[in-house]
Amino acid sequence: MKFVKILAPVVLVALLLSMAIGTVYESHFGSSEALAHIYHAPYFIGLWCILMALTLVLSLHNKLYKRPALGALHASILLVFVGAMVTYTTGQSGVITLQPNQPNSTFVDEDNQSMELPFCVTLNNFEVISYPGTHAPMDYVATVTMDGQQSAQTISMNNIGRYKNYRFYISDYDKDGTVMLEVAHDPWGIALIYAGFLMMLLSMIVFFFIDKHSPFRQMLHSPVLKVAMVLLLVLPLSPLNAHSSNPRTLPKTTANKMGNMYILYKDRVCPLQTFARDFTYQLYGSTSYKGFSAEQVLAGWLFYYDDWKDEPVIKVKGRAVRDTLHLDSRYASLTQLLDPNGENIVDKMLDSMALDDPRRSKFSETNKKYNMLVQLYSGHLLKVFPVSDTAGSIGWFSQNDNFVPSTISDNEYIYIRKQQSYFQELVAMGDMETLGMAFDKHRAYQEQRGKGTTPSQFVFRAERFYNRIALTRPLAIMCVLLGLFFFVMMLLQYGRTDEWKWGRQLSMVLLTLLSVYLLLLFFLRWLLSGYVPLGGGYETMCFLAFCIAVAALVSHRRFELSLPFGLLMTGFVLMAAMIEGVNPPATPLMPVLKSPLLLIHVAIMMFAYALLAFTLFNSIAAIVIRATNRQWQSSVERLQTISQLLLYPAIFFMATGIIVGSVWANISWGSYWSWDPKEVWALISTLLYVVPLHSRMIPWLRKPMVFHTYLLVAFLSIVVTYFGVNFLLGGMHSYA
């Protein structure tokens, strides 16, 4: 048995390293190569078989069959593995190509081999359904018949077709009406996998809520879980620098009326204010400039070009770009991007660079900002005119876009082509009152002509309110500073409680207000986007920040460091959320993401990450206490107990999140596991965090400082799971 206990961690480490290497290998050579040389390689499958055999031996040796919850939990893992092996050995998958009204019974499998179905499939109709007023696809719908049956099946995203244990999913299509369907045949493997998932969930529920002798229930009564103390609060505020000379623009009230018009932006009809905010942020790195609102910045570029072309409003990233433009700061004016002949310097540099030149990304980013201004002046960026075609479908166009004039009257055609000039004329006259009225009239025209594509007045006002209160970087920085201050003060006063009651109450109020604010943003974004906002990096990070804040409030009575950790982690997560922009505008959801299972999957994983983040800061606190306090033993052991207790629900949420994600993937793509980088790293993270829960079998993990160091290092897997996959490794999950 000693040999088994030594072999098990060796095999586990070999598997973890193989999976980590596999994700890097896939990012360089593609998923098919990674499957062939790593995930489906005999040595990799053999390692899994050995690990499962060792798990069975250790389970029997420890007589887990006498402990129903733990026994069923380990049995479910074995059952899932058996199901996966059945899928690997007997499952079939491939693609069938269907042309309209032509029966087909042949599909091509993953090895490009032709396979025969025991029936024919006929495509009757295929349709791409778009979001109202846009060309963004909302769903793909194929109507097919099997074996010439009279009743047809409808196959769409998250609505699969089934016939004789075969499943069909929308895969691709072309302009000629040809449709590709994913084909999957794996009745026994899926049945075993789902049975294993169900057993795992039920056994975990029993473990947490029914079995009074489970380690988790026993640890809840540990005497070390007591309220310790809280801290003082300081709000560091720094005034913004004032600028004496400002370019001309519209008065704020008039600019607000301009922002109250509609625009088609990123495949969604929204307030012009939303576009103005994103325009200003992309250009300058902030949603305001010299005290001007985003609408005023946009109006300045539209109506006062001569004033704004010399303003240092274009943020330039990269030393090489700044040196090329001879800039003394990080900001350039439009004229500084042009040579004496009026040609774009940055574009010329890009033409002379090799494709693998590492400087290209920074030059491309600056060139994108230049081109955005060019598009603004070319008249193609502001799609503010709703026009219906002969079929009655409404599209949104800019004044210089090509549309069919026969669908509108001559007067309306002239109105579209001349409206911007009329606005410009009123600006030149300085008649701001009439200009404001013209903006209001154009908005009424948009509502009349674009009826059915514009949002309701309630949603429209909600989006404008959302834009005004949306998340800002100073708020995130303030949370980080407060959290750091609280954290340091708590370490200095660790173990004293009575002196800090008022500080504890104040910090609770701040976290409560922060939670309410984040929840309000969540529901507002849900309202204006039309879907639960958990589909992108910004949205999931904001939800994670909310989960952390709530977890800190819920756990503050038992976990001493939850309040400073809550503020600190919330701030860090909000800063990470803004990597891709401050309040990026909502966009129509990809059809495949319109599933309630995805929302449940993301929410559960975010809760797991929040709990594991608490264990990270517990470890940091333990290391600091160990280095600064001579009587550190009891405090470090207390933090170890807290982290052990947090690991149980964290692993529960991680496992549940993976299960829900697997079911969603099976419904959406026909495969419950694809060895995608994020799937692999989620599995790596789960296995890493399961290890400390078996410290009874691993003596060195019982030592408090070793335990905390392990959790500190293990959190790197969470960082890779979210940020590494999104920004480096890619894959199907790189959008989330």
N, C-alpha and C positions, 0 to 999 in steps of 0.2 A: 504493500500500500504506500510505503514511503516513495517508491519509484514512481507510482502514479501521481502523487502530489508534486513531485519534481517535474515530471513530464508534462503535466497539464499546462502550467504557465509557459513552458518553453514552446509548446504548440500554439498557445494563444498569441504569444509575441510574434511567432512566425506568420500567423494569419494576419495580425494587425499590420505588420510590415509589408506583407504581400498586397493587402488591400490598399494601403497608402501609396505604395509604388504603382499600383494599378491605376489609380486616379491620375497620377502624373503621366504615366505611359499613355493613357487614353487621351489626355489633352494634347499630346504631341502626335500620336499616330492614329487616333480614331477609336471608336468603340468596338468595331469589329476586330481590330488587332488586339485590343485589350482583352476581349472575350476569348480569342483564340489562344493567346500566349499566357494569360494569367487566370482569369476567372473560370474558364472552362478547361484549364490545364490539369492533367492528372495529379500533379503534386498538390495543387490547391484543393481539389476535391478530396484528395487523400487526407490532407490536414484537417478538413472539416469532419471527415469520417472518424479520424482518431480523436478529435476533440469531443465529438458526441459520444463515442464509446467511453472515453474517460469520464464524461459527465454522468453516464449511466452507472459506471462502476462506483464512483464517489457517492452518488445518490443512494445506491443500495448499501454501501458501506456505512453511511451515516443514518440509515434506516428512515429516510425521508417518507417512505410509504406509511409510517406511523404518524406523520404530521400532514394531514390532508392538504392544507393550503400550499405548503412548500413542495410537497410531493407532486401535486397536480401541476404546479408552476413549472417544475423541471421536466415533467412528462410532456407538457405542452410544447416545450422547446424541442424536444426530441420528435414530437409529432410534426411540427413545422418543418424540421429538417427532412423527415421522411417524405412529406409532401413536396418539398423542393426537389428532392432526388427523383421522385416520380415524374414531376414536370420535366426535369432535365432529360430523363431517359425515354419518356413516352409522349411528351407534349409536341404539338406541331404548331407552327406559326409561319406566316408568309403574307403575300399580297396578291389579290386577284384584281385584274383590270377589267372594267366593265364599260362597254360602249352602249349607247342607247338602243334598247330593244333587241339586243343580240345576246342570247344565252351563252353562258360560259361556265365550265365546270373545272377549269384548271387554274391553279395558283402557283406562284413561285415562292419556295421556302427561303430561309435565311442563307442557304448554301447555293442559291440560284438554280435549284433543281425543280423541275416541273412536277407538281403533285396533283392528283385527281381527287375532286370532291365526289361524294356518293350522290350528288344531285347537281342540278344546274341553277345558276343565279342569273336573273335578268333585271337590268336597270330600266325602270319605267320612266323615271323623271329625276332630275337633280336641280337644286335651287340653292343659291347663296342669298341668305336673308341679311340685309344690312340694317344698321341702326338708322332711325328716321333722319333724313336730311343729310346723310353722309354715305361714303362708300366703304366704311369700316364694316367688316363682316360680323354679324351677330350670331349666326348659326349656319351650318351646312346641313342640308336635308336631302337625303336620297330615298326614293321610293323603289323598292325591289320586290320581286316575286321569286319564290323558291319552288323548283320542280314544276313550274307552270301553274301553280295554284292560283285560284281566282282572287283570294284575299292577299293584298300586298302588305309588306312591312315597311315602316318608316324608320330609317336609320339617321340619326343626327348626333351631334356632339353630346356625350354623356347619355345617349339613348341608343344602346347597341341592338343589333339584330341577332336573333338566335334561331337555329334550326338544326335538329339532329345532333345536339351537343357541339355544334360549331358556333362560334361567335364572330360577328362582323362589325367593324368600326370604320368610320370615315378616316381615310388617310390622306388623300390628295385628289386633285382634279385639274383639268385643263380647260382652255377656252372653248374647245370643240365639244364639250359635254362628256368627255371620258372621265370616269371616276375610278379611283383606286381605293379598295377596301382592305383593311388589315383582316387577316383570317387567323383565328386561334382555336385550337382543339386540344383541350386538356381537362376533361371532366374529372378524372380521378385525382390529379395533382391539386387542383383547386379545391376539391371537396376536403382533402386532407389538410390543406393549408388553412382553410376557413375553420375547420374543426379545431385545429391547433390554436388559431387566433381566439376563438370563443373560449376554449379551455383556459388560455392564458389570462384573458380578461376576467373571467369568473374567479379564477384562483387568486388573482391580485386583489379583487374586491373582498374575497373572504379573508385574505391576509391582512388587509387594512382595517376592515370594519367588523369582522365577525370573530376571527380567531384571537381570543384574549391572550394566548401564549405566544403570539408572533413577536419577533424582536422589536418591531416598530411599536406595537401597543405597550410593550414593557418599557421601552425607552421614553415614552410619553410621560411616564411617572418618575423619571429620573430627578433627583433632588437638585441637579445642577441647572435645570431649566427654570431659572428665576429671572424676574425683571432686575436689571442692573441699574442703569441710570441713563440720563440723556444730557443734552449739551446746550450751550449758548448759541446764539444766532447773530450773525452780522450780515448785512446786505451791502456788499461793495458795489457802489454805483459810480460810473465815470461819465461825465458830461461829454457830449459829442462836440467835436471841433466845429466852430462856426466859420463860415466862409463869407467874405465880404462882397465879392463880385460874382454875380450869378447870371447865367444866360436867360434870355427871355423865354417865357412859355405862357400857357393859359392860366388864368386864375384858378385856384383850387376848385371852386364851386363849378366853374364851366368845365374843367377837366373831369370832374366827377360825373357830370352829365354825359360827357363823351364815353366814359367808362361804363355808363348805364345802358349802352347799346349792346346788341348781340353780335357775336362773331362765331364763325366755324373755326375752331382751333383744335388741332390734334384729334380730328374726327368726332368732335362734340360741339354742339351749339351751347355757348356759355357767355357770360358777361365779357365785354371788351376789357373790363378791369382785370380779369384773369389773364388775358393775353398780355396786357401792359405789365403786370407783375412779372411774368415769366420773361418777357422781352428785356425788362430792366435788369433782372437778376442775371440772365445769360450775358448781357453786355457788361455790367458793372460789378457783379458779384454781390449785389444787395438789391432790395426791392425799393430803395429810395436813393436819391442823390442830392446832396447839398440841401436837405430839407424838403426837396420836391417829392411829391408822391409819384408812384409808378405811372399813373395816368398823365401827370404833368411832364414826366420824362418823355413818354411816347409822343405827347402833343408837341413838345419842343422839337423833336426830330421831324415831325410831320409838317409843322407850320413855321419853324424858325431855324431852318437848316444852317444858315450862315452863322448863327450864334453857337450852335451845337457842334459843328464840324471841328471847331478848335478846342472843344472841351475835353479834358483827359478823363473820359468816361468809359473807355474800352480797357478792361482788365487784361493784362498780358502776362501769361504764365510762361516760365522758362527763361533762364539767363541767356540762352542762345538767341531767342527771339528779341529780347530787350537790347542785346548788344547789336543785333542787325539793324534795329530801328533807332539806335543811339538814344535810348531812353534812360533817364535818371531815376525813374520810379517804376512802379508796377502798372501804371496806367498810361494809356496813349490816347491821343485825339485821332479823329479820322484822317486829318491831313498828314499826321505823322506816319500813316500807313502807306502814303502815296509818294512816288518819286516826282521829280520836276515835270515829267510828262503826264502826270495824273494816273499812272499805272500802279497797281497793287504790288508793293515790294514783297509782301509775304507770299503771294501767289507765285511770283517769279522764283523765290527761293525754293518753294515746293517743287516747281518744275525742274530745278537743277539738282534735287536730292534723289538719292537712290531709295528704292522702296523699303529697304531694310535699315535706313538711316534712323537711329534712335531719336533724332530731333524732330522727325516728321510730326509726331503726335502734337507737340506744343505749337508748331507752326500751323498745323491743320486746325487746331482749336481757335487760334487767333483769326485765321482766314475765314472760319465759319462765322465769326462775329461780323467781320467785314461784309460777307455775303448776305447776312441777315439784314444789314442796313441797305444793301443794294436791292434786295427783294422788297423791302419796305417802300423804296422810292420807285421801283418798277411797277408798283400797283398790284402785285400778286400776293401780298402777304395778308392783307385785310379782306377776308372773305365775309363781307357784311351785307351782301345782297341775295335774298332768297329768290330763286327763279324756278318755275315749274316747267317740266318738259311736256311733250305732247301726250304722254301717258299719265300726266298728273303727278308725277314724282317730283318732289321739291329738292333742289340742290342749292348750295350756297356758293357764291362766286365773288371774286373781287371785281373792281371796275374794269380791269384790263384782261380778265379771263375770257376765253372763248366759250360762248354759249349760243344756243340757237335763238336768234332774235324773233323768229316766227312765232314763238310761244308767248311773246309779250307784245304790248302795244308800242307804237313809235315813241309816244311820250315817256313811257316807262324806260325804254331803251336809252333815250336821251338823259333821263334822270340818273340812270346808273352810270353812264359815261361822264356826266358833268358834276355829280354830287360833290366829289372831293374838291373840284375847282371852286364850287360855291362856298364850301367851308373855308377854303383858303382866302377867298375874296372878303369874307366877313372878318377874318383874322386881320387882313391887311387894313381894313377900315377901322379896326378896333372896336367893332360893334359886338361885344361879348354877350349882351342880352339876347340879340337876335341869333347869335351862334348857338347859345344854349337852347333856344326854342327850336332851332334847326336840328340839333341833336335829338331833342324830344320827338320831333315829327318823324325823323328817320326811324327812331325806335318803334313808333306806332306803325310805320310802314312795314317794318320787319315783322311785327306781330301779326299784321293782316296778311301779308304775302307768305310768311313762313309758318302759318298755322299748322300745327301737327308736328313740327320739328323743334319749336322753341320750348324751353322748360316752362313749367307753371310759374306764376308770379311768386308763390311761396318758395319754390326751389331756387328761383333766381335771386330773391332777396337773401335766402339762406347762404347762397354761394358768396354774395358780396359781403355778408357778415363774416363768413368763414375767412375770406381773404383779408379782412381787416384784423382779425384776432389770431391769424395763423401763426404757427410756430416760428420763432426767431432764434438765431444763433446766440444772442446775449442771454436768453432764458436758459439755454442749455449750459452755457458757461457758468452762469450764476448757480445752477444746481450743482455743478462739479465743484465750484469753490466752496459752497456751503457744505457739501458732503465731505470734502477734504478737511475743512475746519472742524466739523463735528467729529470726524474720525480721529483726528489727532487729539482733540480735547478728551474724547472718550478713553483713548489709550492712556492718557496722562492721569485720568481720574477713575481708572478701571476698578470696579468693585464698590464705589461709593454711590449711593442712590438718593439719599435725602436732599442733598444740596442742589439737585438738578431737576426737581419736579416741574418747575415752571418752564425750564428749557425744553423738557420732554413734551410738555403740552404745546409749546410754541412750534416745535418741529413737527408734531403731529398735525397741527393746523396747516402748516405749509405743505406737507405731503398730501393732506386731504384736498386742499385747493388745487394742487398740481394734478391729482387724480381726476377731480371733477373737470378741470380744464382739458385734459387729454381725452376724457370720455366725451366731452362736448365736441371736440374736434373730430373724434371718431364718428359720432353720429351725424355731424354735419357733412363730412366727406361721404358717408354712406348715402345720405339724402341726395346730394348733388350728383354723385356718380351713378346711382341706381343699383349698386351692388355692395355687398359687405366689403369694406376696404382692407382686404388681407391678401391681395394678389401681387403686390410689388414690394421691392426692398424698403422704400420709404414707409409704406403703410404698415408692413409687418414690424419694422423697428419701432414705429410709434406705438403700436399695440404692445410690443414687448416692454416699452417704457411704462405704459399704463399697468401692465401685469406686475412689474417690479414694484411700482409705487403701492399698489394694492397689497402685494405680498408683504411689503415692509410694514404697512399699517396693521394687517391681520396678525402678523407674528411678533409685534413689538413687546407684547407682554411676556413672551417666553424667550425670545432671542435678543440678547442685549444690544447687538450692533445693528439691528435691522433698520433703525431710523437713519443713521448716517450713511449706511450702505445704500439704503433706498434712494436718498438724494444723489449720492455719488454715482451710482449705477444708472439712474434715470438720466442724469446729465450726460454721461458718456454715451448711452444708447441714443439719445436725441441728437447728439453731435454726429454720431455715426449715421443716423438717418438722413442727415443733411449733406452727406457726401455727394449724393446725386442731385442736390438742389434744395433750396429752402421752399417748402410747400410746392413740390412739383404738381402741375395741374393734373386733375383726374382725367383719365382717358377711357374709352370704351374697353370693356374686359374682353380678353381673348375668348373665343367660344369654348375652348377646352377647359377654361378656368371657371366656367359658370356651373359650379357644382357645390352643393352644401357640404359634401364630404371634404372638399378642399379647405373650406373655411374652418371646419372642425379640426382638421389636420394641423393647419397653421396655428390656430389658437392653442391647441394642446402643446405643440412643440414650443411655442413662446413661453408658456407657463413652466415647462421643463427647463428652458434656458434661464429663466428668471431664478428658479431655485438653485440651479448649479452656479449661477453668478454669486449667490449668497455664500455658497461653500468656498468660492474663490476668495472672497474678501475675509471670510473667517480664517482662511489659511494665511492671508497677508497679515491679518491682525495677530495671529499666533506667532508668526516669524518676528514681527516688530516687538511684541511683548517679550519673546525669548531673548531678544538682543538688548532690551532696555531695562528689564525688570529682573532682579535677582530671585524673587519669589514668583517665578513664572509657571511652575508646574501645574498648580490647580487651575489657573486661568486657561492655559493651553489645553488641558484635558477637558475643561468645560466646553471650549470651542470645538474640540474633536467630537464630543457627544452631540453637540448641535448639528455639526456637519453630517455626522452619521444619520441622525434623524431626518435631515433634509434629503439625504440621498435616496431614501425609500420612495417618497412621493415623486422625486425627480425622475427616477428610473421608471416608475409607474407611468408618468406622463410621456416619457421618451418612448417606451414600448407601445403605449396606446397610440401615440402620434404616428409611429411607424406602421402600426396595424391599419389605422384609418387611411394613411397615405397609400398603403399597398392596395387596399380595397378600391380606393378612388382610381389608382393607376390601372387596376384591372378592368374597371368599368370604362375608363377613358381611352386606354391604349391597348388593352388586351393582355397586359402582362403585369403581374403584381410585383415583380422585381426585375430591374433592367441593368443593375450594376452601374447606374448613373453616379457621378462623383458625389453628389449630395446624399444620395441613398447610402453609398459606401461609407462616407464620413459620419453619417448619423449612426450607422451600425458600429463603426469604430468607437465613437463616443460612448455609446451604450455599453459596449463590452469593457471599455476602460473604467467606467464608473461602476460597473457591476463588481469589479475586483475588490474594492474596499469593503463591500458588503460580505465578503467571504474572508474577513480578517481572522476568523477563528482557525482557518486552515492555512493562513499566511502569517506566521508569527511576527515578521518584521514590520507588517503594516499596523500592528497594535501599538507601536511606539508613536506617541502623539506627533512629534516633529516629522517623522517619516511620513505619517499619514497626511499631514498638512502639505508637505512638499509634494507628495504624489498628486493631491488634488490641484495644487497650483499648476503643475505641469500638465495634468489631464485637461485643464480648461483650454489649453491650446487647441485641442481637438474641436471644441465648440467654435473657437475663432475661425479655424479652417473650414468647418462645416458651413458657417454662414458667409464670412467674408472671403475666405480663400476660394471657395467654389464660385461665388458670384463674380469675383474680380480677376481670378487667375485660371481656374481649372475649367470653368464653363460647364456645359451639359444642359439637359432639359430643365433643370431646376435653377439655372443661372439668373432667371428673372425674379426669384423669390428669396 
